[in-house]
Each structure stands twice: as C-alpha cells, then as structure tokens.
C-alpha cells in the first residue's frame, strides 16, 4: 500500500491483515449458512467459532492501527477517513457473525424446497462483501481504481435485495403457520443485512476516493 502508508511497513501489514480477516469472514459466513441448510450442525458450529475468532482478530488489528495512527501522528489529513472506513468494514464481519449466531441460538426450521434460494442469498452477501474488500484494498493502493470495484458491490447488493424479496414472497406463499413465516423472514432480512453493511462501506469509499484524487 505505497500510496497512503509510505511511513511504515508495519501499518501496511496490519491493514492487509484486517482486510484478510473481513474477506475470510465473508467466506466462512457463506459456508456456515450452507452447512446449516445441509443439516450439518456440527460443522456449522465450527464455522461460527471460526468467524467469531476472525471478528476478534479484526477488532484487535483495527485497534492497533488506530493506536499507531494517533501515536505516530500518521496521515493526519486522511486519518478520520481511514478510521471511519475501518469501523465500517468491521461492521461487515460483525453483521455476518451476529447472523450466524442467530442461526446457532434460534435454529430456524426451514421450508422444504427453498434451500437454493437461501444459498443464493448467502452467496450474494459473500460476493458483496468480497467486492467491498477489493475496493478497500484499492483505496489504500490506488484510489483512482476504487470505482472499478464499487460497481460490483452495488451489483451484488441489488441482486441480494431481489433474492431476499423473492425468498420472502415464497415463504409467505407457503402453507406453514404465520409465526414460522415471520421467523424465517427475519433470517432472510439478517442475511441480506450483510450485503447492506458492505454497501454502506462502498458509499463511504466512493466519497473518500474522490477526496484522495482531487
């Protein structure tokens, strides 16, 4: 990341480690939902423990970066943007972990025949998160290329919205009782919130990138 962090290699490594944790968390989230849908609850719980560890790692690295930025008075002109970006990125993995924790605690009873719809929704959330990680990496390396990745974030987020709407319609068209329908809608909303969190980061990045290139 030579463009923004010329002062210290350690800070560059920490930022990369932070973004790696977010990216890996998105993959683990998608696999965790898939394991739950497959009925492999033991493997699902392993995924949950993994994403919990990744979230903790991301928190620790974020705090270390914040400390370095203030202790060494690095990039004062961009410090606020960087800290805001890290906090917003952290919210992506937090949302993913919290959603898996809801599956872990509440154990929703899925409706037969809708497995692929649930899987597709989780995949869309994963793709949205991965795209925003790529956009964040570009912000630190070459801010002029951020937009090359942002359009993918918005594309996958919109696809996720469509999938969530389609899934909710099928849930409420089913013959199960209303309480179960409402319960499952709640889970569809929470999976889609991972994409929403990634979109919020993209909105920030669009502004931050402009500020760094004018």
Buried (B, 14 or more C-beta within 10 A) or exposed (E): BEEBBEEEEEBBEBBBBBBBBBBBBBBBBBBBBBBBBEEEEEBBBBBBEBBBBBBEBBBBBBEBBBEBBEEEEBBEEBBEBBBBBBEBBBBBBBBBBBBBBBBBEEEBEBBEEBEEBBBBBBBBBBBBBBBBBBBBBBBBBBBEBBBEBBEBBBBBBBBBBEBBEBBBEBBEEBEBEEEBBEBBBEBBEBBBBBBBBBBBBBEBBBEBBEEBEE
